[in-house]
Amino acid sequence: MTTQNPTTNRRRFLAQTTGAAAASLLLPATAQPASPWGGPVLDAHFHLRPDVASNWKHMQGCGVTHAVLLTRAPDQDRAKQAIDATPGRYARSVAADPALPDTPRILREALKAGAVSIGELKHHLALDSPEMRRVYDIAAELQVPVLVHIQVFPHFPGELPYNTGYPQFDKVLKAHPKTNFLGHADLFWANISADVPTDRGYPTGPIKPGGLTDRWLADYPNLYADISANSGNNALSRDPDFSRGFLARHKSKLIFGSDCSCADGKGAGISQGNNPEAARLAGKCVAAATLSLLQGLTTPALFRQITWENGTKLLKLRF
């Protein structure tokens, strides 16, 4: 039996979707005007919507030009429909519960069929658990990054922590040097400061230098940061002077994403999953808000690097 190269398969898949015949398009790529952000923008944290049109509507509304559809294993066909409907605009991930015995097979099959990353992984497991470690091994084997949601403070009454053990995450980074990790969510971003309160998920006020996330982004080549959701936006807006240095210091490790649940890319509908702690972004599109924030904190060259170049490089995308 001939073994297929996973990187070749992913590139072939993207090339096939990009080259689809114009007559088959449901939503032509030419329908979107030029980006208001001065160039292409990749949203690397875009949860797959229930229908094809909703994906494209959000992108048009906020001016994002390309997106990685975060897609659970059962929804892979639906993601493919969105990719086929608008060639050259989307890629997709695959996510499955690491605790289930069939997950390694499911992940490998989806990645070999064109998925470009694993995630978002949001489960009630420890970051260094055997279940998570076998996912990290698959990510290294097939040369794709893995996106992890790191949260301990509950957004809602009774909510359990996700991916616990972040203070010891450096041991995971050392043990899996060939796995590229994309850190995301409350605790990951709270730890850009050395002072992390335990009574809330989104700290405010000045940042104390020496935070774990800040240090580990510098120390470990395989750790990247997903600037998405209220967590990423809050972290970068709370102390602009610190954030300018942080963005410049880690310029090759930061990747823009939205994790936005608004309906139209302009803030309509539900924002941030009705999370009461994220009410500061209610009525806003997280993508547009964070892109505007980044523009104010960076140079045009750094803005493009964070919103386009880093993501397409890490995910090996060729749009």
C-alpha positions in Angstrom: 0.0 0.0 0.0 1.3 3.4 -0.9 1.7 5.9 2.0 0.4 9.4 1.2 2.3 12.4 2.4 -0.1 14.4 4.6 1.4 17.8 3.7 1.0 17.0 0.0 -2.6 15.9 0.6 -3.4 19.1 2.4 -1.9 21.2 -0.4 -3.7 19.2 -3.1 -7.0 19.7 -1.2 -6.6 23.4 -1.0 -5.5 23.6 -4.7 -8.6 21.6 -5.7 -11.0 23.9 -3.8 -9.3 27.0 -5.1 -9.6 25.8 -8.7 -13.3 24.9 -8.6 -15.2 26.0 -11.7 -16.9 29.4 -11.3 -20.2 27.9 -12.4 -20.4 25.8 -9.3 -20.0 28.7 -6.9 -22.8 29.5 -4.4 -21.0 32.5 -3.1 -18.5 34.0 -5.5 -15.2 35.2 -4.0 -15.5 38.4 -6.0 -18.6 39.4 -4.0 -16.5 40.7 -1.2 -15.0 44.2 -1.6 -11.4 45.0 -0.9 -10.4 44.6 2.7 -10.8 47.7 4.9 -7.8 46.6 6.8 -5.3 47.4 4.0 -4.7 43.9 2.9 -5.8 40.3 3.3 -6.8 39.1 6.8 -6.9 35.5 8.0 -9.3 34.7 10.9 -7.6 31.6 12.3 -10.3 31.1 14.9 -13.6 31.1 13.1 -16.2 28.6 14.3 -18.2 27.0 11.5 -21.7 28.5 11.2 -24.8 26.4 10.7 -25.1 27.3 7.0 -22.7 28.4 4.2 -24.1 31.9 3.8 -23.7 32.7 7.5 -19.9 32.1 7.3 -19.5 34.4 4.4 -21.8 37.1 5.8 -19.7 37.5 8.9 -16.5 37.8 6.9 -18.0 40.4 4.6 -19.4 42.4 7.5 -16.0 42.7 9.4 -13.7 42.8 6.4 -12.0 39.5 7.0 -10.9 37.9 3.7 -10.0 34.4 4.7 -10.8 32.0 7.6 -9.9 28.7 9.2 -13.3 27.0 9.9 -12.9 25.4 13.4 -14.8 22.2 12.7 -15.8 19.2 14.9 -15.3 15.8 13.3 -19.0 15.1 12.6 -19.2 18.5 10.7 -16.4 17.9 8.2 -18.7 17.6 5.3 -20.4 20.8 6.1 -17.1 22.6 6.3 -16.2 21.2 2.9 -19.4 22.6 1.4 -18.4 26.1 2.7 -15.0 25.7 1.2 -16.4 24.5 -2.2 -18.9 27.4 -2.2 -16.3 30.1 -1.9 -13.0 28.7 -3.3 -9.8 30.2 -2.1 -11.2 31.7 1.1 -11.4 28.9 3.7 -9.4 26.1 5.2 -10.7 23.8 8.0 -9.6 22.2 11.2 -10.7 19.0 12.9 -11.6 18.5 16.6 -12.7 15.4 18.5 -12.8 14.5 22.2 -9.3 13.3 23.2 -10.7 10.9 25.7 -12.6 8.8 23.2 -10.8 5.7 21.9 -11.5 6.3 18.3 -10.2 9.9 18.3 -6.7 9.1 16.9 -8.2 7.4 13.8 -10.7 10.3 13.3 -8.1 13.0 13.5 -5.7 11.2 11.2 -8.4 10.6 8.6 -9.6 14.2 8.6 -6.0 15.6 8.4 -5.1 13.4 5.5 -8.3 14.5 3.8 -7.4 18.2 4.0 -7.9 19.6 7.5 -4.9 21.9 8.3 -5.0 21.9 12.2 -6.4 20.2 15.3 -8.8 22.2 17.4 -10.2 23.9 19.1 -9.7 21.4 22.0 -11.9 22.4 24.8 -12.3 19.5 27.2 -12.2 18.9 31.0 -8.8 17.3 30.9 -5.3 18.2 32.1 -2.9 19.6 29.6 -0.4 16.9 30.4 -3.0 14.0 30.5 -2.3 10.9 28.4 -5.4 11.7 26.3 -4.1 15.1 25.4 -0.5 13.8 24.9 -1.6 11.4 22.2 -3.3 14.2 20.3 0.0 16.2 20.5 1.8 13.2 19.1 -0.6 13.1 16.1 -0.1 16.8 15.5 3.7 16.3 15.4 3.3 13.2 13.2 1.2 15.1 10.6 2.9 18.4 11.0 -0.2 20.5 12.0 -0.7 22.9 15.0 -3.0 22.1 17.8 -5.3 24.8 19.3 -6.0 24.5 23.0 -8.6 26.4 25.1 -7.1 27.1 28.6 -9.6 28.3 31.2 -10.1 27.6 34.9 -12.5 30.4 36.0 -16.1 29.6 35.2 -18.0 31.8 32.8 -21.3 30.3 34.0 -22.4 28.7 37.3 -21.1 25.1 37.5 -18.8 25.3 34.5 -15.8 23.1 34.9 -12.2 24.0 34.0 -10.8 23.3 30.6 -7.2 22.0 29.9 -5.9 22.4 33.5 -2.3 22.6 34.6 -1.1 25.7 32.7 1.5 26.7 35.3 3.3 23.4 34.4 2.7 23.7 30.7 6.4 24.3 30.0 7.0 20.6 30.7 4.6 19.7 27.9 6.3 22.2 25.6 9.6 20.5 26.4 8.3 17.0 26.1 6.7 17.7 22.6 9.2 19.9 20.8 7.9 18.8 17.4 4.3 19.8 18.2 3.2 23.4 17.5 0.8 24.7 20.1 -1.7 27.6 19.7 -2.6 28.9 23.2 -6.0 30.5 23.6 -8.6 31.6 26.2 -8.8 33.2 29.6 -5.9 31.7 31.6 -3.5 31.7 28.7 -4.0 35.4 28.2 -4.2 36.4 31.9 -0.7 35.0 32.2 0.9 37.7 30.0 1.1 39.3 33.5 3.0 37.9 36.5 0.0 38.9 38.6 -3.0 36.6 37.9 -6.0 37.0 40.1 -8.1 33.9 40.9 -11.5 35.6 41.2 -12.0 36.4 37.5 -11.1 35.2 34.1 -10.3 38.6 32.5 -8.0 40.7 34.6 -7.9 44.5 34.1 -5.4 47.2 34.8 -1.6 47.4 34.4 0.4 44.3 33.5 3.2 43.1 35.7 6.2 41.9 33.6 7.3 38.3 33.9 4.1 36.5 33.1 4.3 32.8 32.1 2.8 33.3 28.6 5.1 36.2 27.9 8.1 34.2 29.0 7.2 30.9 27.3 6.5 32.6 23.9 10.1 33.8 24.1 11.6 30.5 25.4 9.8 27.9 23.3 9.7 27.9 19.5 6.7 25.6 19.5 4.3 27.9 21.4 2.2 30.4 19.5 -0.6 32.7 20.7 -4.2 32.9 19.3 -5.4 36.6 19.6 -9.1 35.9 19.7 -12.2 36.2 21.8 -12.6 38.6 24.7 -9.6 37.0 26.3 -7.1 38.1 23.6 -8.8 41.5 23.1 -8.9 42.2 26.9 -5.3 41.2 27.4 -4.0 43.6 24.7 -6.3 46.5 25.6 -5.7 46.6 29.4 -2.2 48.1 29.2 -1.4 49.6 25.8 2.2 50.5 26.6 2.9 46.9 27.7 1.0 45.5 24.7 3.1 47.5 22.1 6.2 45.9 23.5 4.6 42.5 23.7 3.4 42.6 20.1 6.8 43.7 18.8 8.6 41.1 21.0 6.6 38.2 19.9 5.8 39.4 16.4 6.4 36.0 14.7 4.4 34.0 17.3 1.1 35.9 17.3 -1.9 34.9 15.1 -5.1 36.8 14.7 -8.4 35.1 15.3 -11.9 36.3 16.2 -13.8 33.6 18.0 -16.8 35.9 17.3 -20.4 34.7 17.5 -22.1 37.8 16.2 -24.3 37.3 13.2 -23.2 39.8 10.6 -19.6 40.9 11.3 -21.0 44.1 12.8 -22.1 43.0 16.2 -25.7 41.9 15.6 -27.1 38.9 17.6 -25.3 37.2 20.4 -21.7 38.2 21.1 -19.2 36.0 23.0 -21.8 33.3 23.7 -23.7 35.5 26.2 -20.7 35.2 28.5 -21.5 37.8 31.3 -17.9 38.4 32.0 -17.3 39.4 28.4 -20.1 42.0 28.4 -17.6 44.7 27.4 -17.9 43.4 23.8 -21.6 43.0 23.7 -23.0 44.6 20.5 -19.6 44.5 18.9 -18.0 42.2 16.3 -14.9 40.8 18.1 -13.1 40.5 14.8 -13.5 44.2 13.9 -12.8 45.3 17.5 -9.6 43.3 17.8 -8.4 44.3 14.3 -9.0 48.0 15.2 -7.1 47.5 18.4 -4.2 45.9 16.7 -4.0 48.7 14.1 -3.6 51.2 17.0 -0.9 49.2 18.6 1.3 48.2 15.6 2.9 49.4 12.4 1.3 48.5 9.1 4.0 45.8 8.6 3.5 44.3 12.0 -0.3 44.4 11.5 0.0 42.4 8.3 2.4 39.9 9.9 0.0 39.2 12.8 -3.2 39.2 10.7 -1.9 37.3 7.6 1.7 36.2 7.4 2.1 34.3 10.7 -1.2 32.3 10.3 -0.7 31.3 6.7 2.9 30.2 7.5 2.1 28.1 10.5 -0.9 26.5 8.9 0.9 26.0 5.5 -1.9 27.8 3.6 -1.6 28.7 0.0 -4.7 30.7 -0.9 
